[in-house]
Amino acid sequence: MKIQFFGATKTVTGSCFLLDVEDKSILVDCGIFQEYDKEYLNFEPFPFNPKKIDLVIITHAHLDHSALIPKLAKYGLKCRILCSPATKDLLEIMLFDALKVQKNNKHEKLIYEEEDIFRALKLIEPLPYNKIFNFNGISIKLIDAGHILGSSSVIITSSNGKKIVFSGDIGRKGNPIIRDPENITEADYVVIESTYGNRLHKTLDDSINELIQAIKDTFKKDGNVIIPAFAVGRTQDILYILNKAVKQGMLEPINVYLDSPLAEEATRIYLSYPEVFDDEAKKQIWNKNHSAIKLHFMETVDDSRRINEIKSRAVIIAGSGMCQGGRVVYHLIHNLHREECSVIFAGFQARGTLGRKIVDGEKEVHILGRTVPVRAKIYTIGGFSAHGDQKELLDWLSTIQTNPELFLVHGEPEIIESFKEAIDRQFHFKCYIPERLSVYELA
């Protein structure tokens, strides 16, 4: 058995790992690189032959884990693609949106075409949580990773009993809407994400209070609040939190403009999977009086443009989460230079992205060929992250009763090193920090 690492090595995005086990090649995830200095890799030939892959498993629908599936199909993938049922539904909207973003960004060449998406979708076979998929003597099981709707950790057991776990992205305990991550008790090898492996998030209650106060302070100044939001996961959480805050009298009824057709479609998919919600979300979302906020869906480009005529007291949630495209960039052009406005970042900002530049305190940024001064108040509220922090990642590892070897992925270099030091202090697990294209022989 051996594993090869093709992405998410000393960087956060581009998840792609190839496991060779018992003469079968299993690819876990195939996502795009979103860091500016690595985007070129999305257009490079795969460092493996898609025609020779025997099975693909997708941990969840976020594009840094899934968006190159159509490229696999374009270059000859014929095998089944396993993922949870909710992930399958989300991929059916997200892959087309990713292609639209490519076209809007006017790339000289596209990574794939629409027919490649259709070809890939036909290969997807949904696998419910905790159901065993037998593949030539190899056992495969998905468990709930608690990150976004349908997110999974993958447990692969060879015929000789060797077990390797791919964590996917591990969520937080107590996050809105979806259930807490399921734990594992045994493994010989674990490929684990490290996105926030060097820090602790604020509590959810503290983050909610900070969000509410930021909105109140901005409205006092007659400004707008811009929230660049990831269409799947973060948007649904924020809508849920704002709605609950209005219900409980923590906020006056507010106008919320959801300017992301993808987020609107994803929200409808979320509502179709109440069985994976936590108990509180089931009560809140299915209550007939759940519409406390004044929620406006911006379906067309003209709808989006009309928001720019609103100069005050609007909460605008728009994609994309890292401000690398989507409708949020136009709202930043109209609001980022205004001192009375605020921009609230509620998710990870990869290096080189527009969102990261704003978070890092640049005084002016370039958007669509324009130089825009940054005068709005910038908030970074890490407690809304759908990723577990260092303590939560360590807690997830602490339930393992065996002595696995760990491969630390999905983190910037200094964050992975910090996470490794924390693991070394608490456990006796052997840790590796893979390089891209590195190969490890497993017993």
Secondary structure, DSSP 8 states (H G I E B T S, - for coil): -EEEE-SSSSSSS---EEEEETTEEEEE------SGGGGGGGGS--SS-GGG--EEE---SSHHHHTTHHHHHHTT--S-EEE-HHHHHHHHHHHHHHHHHHHHTT-SS-S--HHHHHHHHTTEEE--TT--EEETTEEEEEEE-SSSTT-EEEEEE-TTS-EEEE--S---TT-SSB---------SEEEEE-TBTT-----HHHHHHHHHHHHHHHHHTT--EEEE--TTTHHHHHHHHHHHHHHTTSS---EEEEE-HHHHHHHHHHHT-GGGB-HHHHHHHTSTT---SEEEE--SHHHHHHHTT--SSEEEEES-TTSSSSTHHHHHHHHTT-TT-EEEE-S---TTSHHHHHHTT-SEEEETTEEEE--SEEEE-GGG-SS-BHHHHHHHHHT--S--EEEEESS-HHHHHHHHHHHHHH---EEE---TT-EEE--
